[in-house]
Amino acid sequence: MIDPLTLDQMRVLVAVAETGSFSAASRKLGRVQSAVSQAVRAMETTLGVALFDRSTKTPTLTEAGAAIVQDARAIVDSARALRARAQSIAEDVEPELTLAIDATFPMPLLMASLRALRGAFPKLPATVFTEALGGAEETLLSGAARMAIFPLVAGPTPDISAEFLTTIALVPVVASDHPLARAAEPIGRETLERHVQLVLTGKTAFAQNARGGIVSHHLWRFADLTTRLEFLLAGFGWCNMPHHMVEDHVAAGRLKRLVLADEAAPVFRLYVASERGRELGRAGKWLVADLRERLKTCPGVAQAWDARRRELAAAQRPAPEAAGAGQIV
């Protein structure tokens, strides 16, 4: 049986309610007034309730009509959203953008790009998972995310298609009141070994492969960068941190950047990844391109990396791209 209640009747009801009269609604919809009146009466017959009080010169919504208008408006809005989503899909825009991102990525930059994405694709639903060590890859492989940004230890796998996005510079830091802050520089391994090192840990394959760079005999392990930063500021130990996460603390004197005799893990590399066979759509590609542009001028990422590149070149050290790709301790 075909339901006699139609979406067109709901549109007419909403138009009458919003414009305040049948004549105004007919002008808004580009129809004759009799067609508008007929649509409303057909809806009243189908529902078995009076939507308008016609005892006055200008029909007004009844109590039941006011309630039903709210439901009708929600259905009309949903239909409009459905049509917009279908059009987006037809134009090669993902039905939804789901992104899993490693917590080492500069979040202010990500927020700026997502805000711009919302302006470019206003109808596109977006979901963001911020993940601790190795979690973004798991979220991608589980199917919960369509794309992910995270460090790859051994490069793309048979299941993952990935392209390089940016390099994150790491710096050894300690609280300004920690004994290491007063140690003679450059600080050798034998000195570091005596102090607590704050390291990231996890159960994923990436976490197990990222254990290089551990120096101290005394380790405190953390599942996320934010908690580790809090303990770092409180003076519990030293660690390598992404430059962009600590530069303000260093400038304010809360943290001190250590000069080590041997910096084994100056950088690691972040990739944009997707499952093979589930490639990025137009919105995903747009977001990646926008992130690339913003990364060119991101304080603590581009500038820090360029400065570190010059330091290494001057010291005739190995090329940064070949050093410590997965070490984020």
Backbone torsions as a table, in degrees:
resi	resn	phi	psi	omega
1	MET	NA	132.1	180.0
2	ILE	-81.7	128.6	179.2
3	ASP	-70.9	122.3	-178.8
4	PRO	-72.3	-11.4	177.1
5	LEU	-79.5	121.7	-173.3
6	THR	-116.6	158.9	176.5
7	LEU	-64.3	-35.0	179.8
8	ASP	-62.5	-40.4	177.7
9	GLN	-61.5	-38.5	179.1
10	MET	-66.2	-40.4	177.3
11	ARG	-60.7	-41.7	179.9
12	VAL	-64.5	-45.4	179.4
13	LEU	-58.4	-45.8	179.8
14	VAL	-63.4	-39.9	-180.0
15	ALA	-64.4	-41.7	178.7
16	VAL	-63.8	-44.5	-179.3
17	ALA	-63.6	-39.5	-176.7
18	GLU	-75.9	-34.0	-178.0
19	THR	-89.8	-22.2	176.1
20	GLY	93.7	-4.1	178.6
21	SER	-160.3	161.5	178.9
22	PHE	-69.0	-37.5	-178.0
23	SER	-68.5	-41.7	179.0
24	ALA	-65.8	-38.7	178.4
25	ALA	-64.9	-37.9	179.4
26	SER	-64.6	-37.2	178.0
27	ARG	-68.5	-41.8	-179.7
28	LYS	-63.6	-39.1	-177.0
29	LEU	-87.4	-11.3	-178.4
30	GLY	72.2	36.7	-179.8
31	ARG	-127.3	163.2	174.5
32	VAL	-73.5	153.2	-175.1
33	GLN	-63.7	-34.8	-179.1
34	SER	-62.2	-34.1	179.5
35	ALA	-69.3	-36.3	177.5
36	VAL	-66.5	-45.9	179.2
37	SER	-61.9	-41.1	-180.0
38	GLN	-63.5	-40.6	-179.5
39	ALA	-64.1	-40.9	179.7
40	VAL	-67.3	-43.3	179.9
41	ARG	-64.0	-38.4	178.5
42	ALA	-63.2	-37.6	178.9
43	MET	-67.9	-41.5	178.3
44	GLU	-62.5	-40.7	179.5
45	THR	-64.4	-43.0	-179.1
46	THR	-64.6	-42.8	-176.7
47	LEU	-82.4	-23.0	179.8
48	GLY	77.8	23.3	178.0
49	VAL	-137.5	155.1	175.4
50	ALA	-86.0	125.4	-179.4
51	LEU	-90.7	-27.1	-178.7
52	PHE	-128.8	145.2	172.0
53	ASP	-91.9	114.2	-175.5
54	ARG	-101.7	13.8	-178.8
55	SER	-76.9	-14.8	178.5
56	THR	-102.9	172.3	-179.0
57	LYS	-62.2	-42.1	177.6
58	THR	-108.9	116.5	-179.2
59	PRO	-57.0	137.2	178.5
60	THR	-122.3	152.2	-179.9
61	LEU	-63.9	136.8	170.7
62	THR	-78.0	173.9	177.9
63	GLU	-61.3	-42.1	177.4
64	ALA	-65.8	-38.8	-179.8
65	GLY	-62.8	-40.5	179.8
66	ALA	-63.1	-39.1	179.4
67	ALA	-68.9	-42.1	-177.1
68	ILE	-70.8	-31.0	176.6
69	VAL	-59.8	-39.3	179.2
70	GLN	-62.2	-43.4	178.6
71	ASP	-67.1	-40.5	-179.9
72	ALA	-64.3	-39.7	179.6
73	ARG	-63.6	-40.1	179.2
74	ALA	-64.8	-39.5	179.6
75	ILE	-68.1	-41.4	178.5
76	VAL	-63.3	-42.6	178.9
77	ASP	-64.4	-40.0	178.5
78	SER	-64.0	-40.5	178.8
79	ALA	-64.8	-38.3	178.0
80	ARG	-65.0	-41.8	179.0
81	ALA	-66.0	-39.2	178.1
82	LEU	-61.8	-42.9	-179.9
83	ARG	-65.2	-40.5	179.4
84	ALA	-65.2	-40.3	179.7
85	ARG	-66.4	-41.4	178.4
86	ALA	-62.3	-39.0	178.1
87	GLN	-65.5	-39.7	178.6
88	SER	-62.9	-43.8	179.1
89	ILE	-61.6	-40.9	179.0
90	ALA	-63.9	-26.5	179.7
91	GLU	-94.7	17.4	177.6
92	ASP	69.4	30.6	172.6
93	VAL	-101.9	134.0	-178.8
94	GLU	-55.8	144.5	174.8
95	PRO	-64.0	-26.5	175.1
96	GLU	-156.4	140.0	177.3
97	LEU	-99.7	116.8	178.2
98	THR	-118.2	124.2	-173.8
99	LEU	-126.7	127.8	171.3
100	ALA	-106.9	129.8	-173.5
101	ILE	-135.2	135.5	178.4
102	ASP	-65.9	140.9	-174.3
103	ALA	-66.1	-11.9	177.9
104	THR	-76.5	-14.0	-179.9
105	PHE	-69.6	143.4	179.7
106	PRO	-64.0	108.4	-174.6
107	MET	-67.6	-37.0	176.1
108	PRO	-58.9	-37.4	177.9
109	LEU	-66.1	-43.1	178.4
110	LEU	-60.6	-44.0	-179.5
111	MET	-62.4	-39.1	178.7
112	ALA	-63.5	-41.1	179.5
113	SER	-68.4	-39.7	179.4
114	LEU	-67.2	-34.6	176.6
115	ARG	-65.2	-40.9	177.6
116	ALA	-67.4	-36.9	177.7
117	LEU	-61.0	-41.0	179.3
118	ARG	-62.4	-34.3	176.6
119	GLY	-71.6	-36.1	-178.4
120	ALA	-78.5	-32.5	-178.9
121	PHE	-131.3	72.8	-171.8
122	PRO	-63.3	-23.1	-178.0
123	LYS	-93.8	-1.0	-173.8
124	LEU	-85.1	118.3	173.3
125	PRO	-70.0	142.8	-179.5
126	ALA	-135.2	139.5	176.8
127	THR	-129.7	133.6	-178.6
128	VAL	-122.2	128.9	173.3
129	PHE	-108.6	117.5	172.7
130	THR	-94.7	124.2	-169.3
131	GLU	-119.4	148.6	173.9
132	ALA	-79.4	-172.9	-173.2
133	LEU	-47.1	115.8	176.2
134	GLY	78.8	-7.1	-174.0
135	GLY	-71.6	-31.1	-177.4
136	ALA	-63.9	-38.2	178.5
137	GLU	-65.6	-41.0	178.4
138	GLU	-62.9	-42.1	180.0
139	THR	-63.9	-39.2	177.4
140	LEU	-63.6	-49.2	-176.3
141	LEU	-69.1	-23.6	177.9
142	SER	-75.0	-13.5	-178.6
143	GLY	91.8	-3.7	-179.1
144	ALA	-71.9	-25.3	179.6
145	ALA	-122.5	143.0	178.7
146	ARG	-84.3	-29.2	178.9
147	MET	-141.7	159.2	-178.7
148	ALA	-148.5	153.8	175.5
149	ILE	-125.7	117.6	-176.9
150	PHE	-164.3	166.2	177.5
151	PRO	-79.4	136.3	174.9
152	LEU	-106.6	125.5	-178.8
153	VAL	-74.1	-47.6	-173.5
154	ALA	-112.3	15.1	-179.8
155	GLY	85.3	-179.0	-178.7
156	PRO	-56.8	150.8	179.2
157	THR	-113.3	173.4	177.9
158	PRO	-59.0	-23.0	-178.2
159	ASP	-93.6	-13.9	-170.7
160	ILE	-125.7	134.1	171.3
161	SER	-103.5	126.5	-173.8
162	ALA	-140.5	150.0	173.7
163	GLU	-136.1	144.4	-177.1
164	PHE	-61.8	136.9	178.9
165	LEU	-111.3	-55.2	-176.6
166	THR	-161.5	165.8	175.1
167	THR	-108.8	132.2	177.1
168	ILE	-103.7	121.6	178.6
169	ALA	-81.3	135.6	177.0
170	LEU	-106.2	145.3	177.3
171	VAL	-133.0	139.2	175.0
172	PRO	-78.1	128.1	-176.1
173	VAL	-138.3	161.4	178.3
174	VAL	-153.6	156.7	177.1
175	ALA	-61.5	145.7	-174.3
176	SER	-64.1	-21.5	179.0
177	ASP	-99.2	8.7	178.3
178	HIS	-80.0	147.4	179.2
179	PRO	-54.3	-33.3	179.4
180	LEU	-64.0	-24.4	-179.7
181	ALA	-67.8	-18.4	-179.2
182	ARG	-107.9	5.1	-178.7
183	ALA	-72.2	150.3	177.5
184	ALA	-66.9	137.3	-178.1
185	GLU	-109.2	150.1	1.3
186	PRO	-72.6	146.2	-175.5
187	ILE	-86.1	126.1	-178.9
188	GLY	-86.5	168.7	-178.1
189	ARG	-60.2	-39.2	-177.2
190	GLU	-62.5	-29.9	177.1
191	THR	-75.6	-44.4	179.8
192	LEU	-61.4	-36.5	-176.4
193	GLU	-58.1	-25.8	-175.1
194	ARG	-83.9	-9.2	-175.8
195	HIS	-113.3	153.4	-179.9
196	VAL	-64.7	131.8	174.3
197	GLN	-108.4	130.2	-179.3
198	LEU	-92.7	115.9	-173.9
199	VAL	-123.2	154.6	174.9
200	LEU	-86.8	148.9	-179.9
201	THR	-140.8	165.0	178.7
202	GLY	-177.5	170.2	-176.9
203	LYS	-99.7	-2.6	-176.4
204	THR	-78.1	165.9	178.0
205	ALA	-61.3	-38.0	179.2
206	PHE	-62.4	-43.8	-178.2
207	ALA	-61.1	-39.7	-179.9
208	GLN	-68.4	-29.0	-179.6
209	ASN	-86.8	-8.0	-175.4
210	ALA	-102.8	25.6	-176.0
211	ARG	-82.8	-11.0	176.9
212	GLY	-61.0	151.6	180.0
213	GLY	96.8	-6.4	175.9
214	ILE	-73.3	127.0	-175.3
215	VAL	-116.7	-47.0	-171.7
216	SER	-71.4	156.4	173.1
217	HIS	-82.9	-15.4	-177.8
218	HIS	-116.4	114.9	-174.7
219	LEU	-118.6	136.6	167.6
220	TRP	-115.5	128.7	-172.8
221	ARG	-106.7	142.8	-178.0
222	PHE	-133.9	147.8	-179.5
223	ALA	-89.0	-17.1	-178.2
224	ASP	-143.9	155.8	-176.4
225	LEU	-67.8	-36.7	-176.1
226	THR	-63.2	-45.4	178.8
227	THR	-65.7	-40.9	178.6
228	ARG	-61.1	-39.5	178.6
229	LEU	-62.2	-39.4	179.3
230	GLU	-62.3	-43.2	179.1
231	PHE	-69.8	-34.1	176.8
232	LEU	-62.3	-47.8	180.0
233	LEU	-64.5	-29.2	-179.8
234	ALA	-80.3	-3.2	173.9
235	GLY	86.9	21.3	-177.5
236	PHE	-80.5	-16.7	-179.7
237	GLY	174.2	-169.8	-179.5
238	TRP	-119.4	164.7	176.5
239	CYS	-170.4	169.4	170.4
240	ASN	-89.6	127.1	-179.8
241	MET	-125.4	149.6	172.1
242	PRO	-55.8	130.8	-174.5
243	HIS	-53.8	-42.5	-174.7
244	HIS	-67.6	-18.7	-179.0
245	MET	-85.7	-17.5	-175.1
246	VAL	-121.5	-5.5	-173.6
247	GLU	-59.3	-38.2	179.2
248	ASP	-67.5	-38.2	178.9
249	HIS	-67.2	-37.6	177.5
250	VAL	-66.2	-44.8	-179.5
251	ALA	-63.0	-33.6	-178.7
252	ALA	-84.1	-5.7	178.4
253	GLY	86.4	5.1	178.3
254	ARG	-76.4	-31.8	176.9
255	LEU	-122.2	155.2	173.4
256	LYS	-120.5	134.2	174.7
257	ARG	-79.8	126.7	-178.1
258	LEU	-86.0	144.6	172.5
259	VAL	-103.2	110.7	-175.5
260	LEU	-99.5	150.3	177.7
261	ALA	-68.0	-28.1	-179.6
262	ASP	-144.1	100.4	176.6
263	GLU	-89.4	103.2	-174.2
264	ALA	-85.9	-17.1	-174.4
265	ALA	-134.3	70.4	-175.7
266	PRO	-74.6	-23.8	-172.3
267	VAL	-148.0	162.9	160.4
268	PHE	-145.2	165.2	-169.5
269	ARG	-113.8	134.0	176.9
270	LEU	-103.2	139.7	179.8
271	TYR	-120.0	151.6	167.9
272	VAL	-94.4	124.9	-173.4
273	ALA	-129.2	152.4	172.3
274	SER	-146.9	159.8	176.7
275	GLU	-69.5	139.3	176.7
276	ARG	-62.0	134.9	-176.9
277	GLY	88.3	-6.2	177.4
278	ARG	-129.9	61.3	-171.3
279	GLU	-70.4	164.4	-179.0
280	LEU	-66.9	143.5	173.1
281	GLY	-88.3	-168.6	-174.6
282	ARG	-64.9	-38.9	-179.5
283	ALA	-68.5	-41.3	178.5
284	GLY	-62.2	-43.7	178.5
285	LYS	-64.7	-37.6	178.3
286	TRP	-62.7	-43.9	-179.1
287	LEU	-63.2	-42.9	179.8
288	VAL	-62.4	-43.7	179.4
289	ALA	-63.1	-39.6	179.2
290	ASP	-67.0	-41.0	177.4
291	LEU	-61.1	-42.2	179.7
292	ARG	-59.5	-42.7	-179.8
293	GLU	-65.3	-42.5	-178.7
294	ARG	-69.2	-33.8	-179.8
295	LEU	-65.0	-24.2	-178.9
296	LYS	-63.2	-26.0	-177.3
297	THR	-123.8	16.6	-177.3
298	CYS	-76.2	118.3	177.7
299	PRO	-59.0	137.2	178.0
300	GLY	85.1	-7.7	176.3
301	VAL	-115.9	-72.5	-177.4
302	ALA	-65.9	-50.0	-176.9
303	GLN	-66.2	-42.8	-179.6
304	ALA	-62.3	-39.6	-179.1
305	TRP	-69.1	-41.0	177.6
306	ASP	-62.3	-40.7	179.3
307	ALA	-65.5	-42.0	179.8
308	ARG	-65.6	-37.1	178.1
309	ARG	-60.8	-41.4	180.0
310	ARG	-67.3	-39.3	178.6
311	GLU	-61.6	-45.1	-178.4
312	LEU	-67.7	-39.4	178.9
313	ALA	-63.6	-40.1	-179.8
314	ALA	-65.1	-33.4	-179.7
315	ALA	-88.2	1.0	-178.3
316	GLN	54.8	43.7	177.0
317	ARG	-87.0	167.1	176.9
318	PRO	-60.0	155.6	-178.9
319	ALA	-58.8	138.4	-177.7
320	PRO	-57.9	-32.9	-177.2
321	GLU	-63.6	-20.6	-176.4
322	ALA	-97.3	-0.1	-172.1
323	ALA	-107.7	126.9	167.3
324	GLY	50.6	48.8	-173.1
325	ALA	-58.8	-36.5	-174.7
326	GLY	-109.3	8.0	-174.0
327	GLN	-88.0	114.9	-178.7
328	ILE	-130.6	25.7	179.1
329	VAL	-73.9	NA	NA
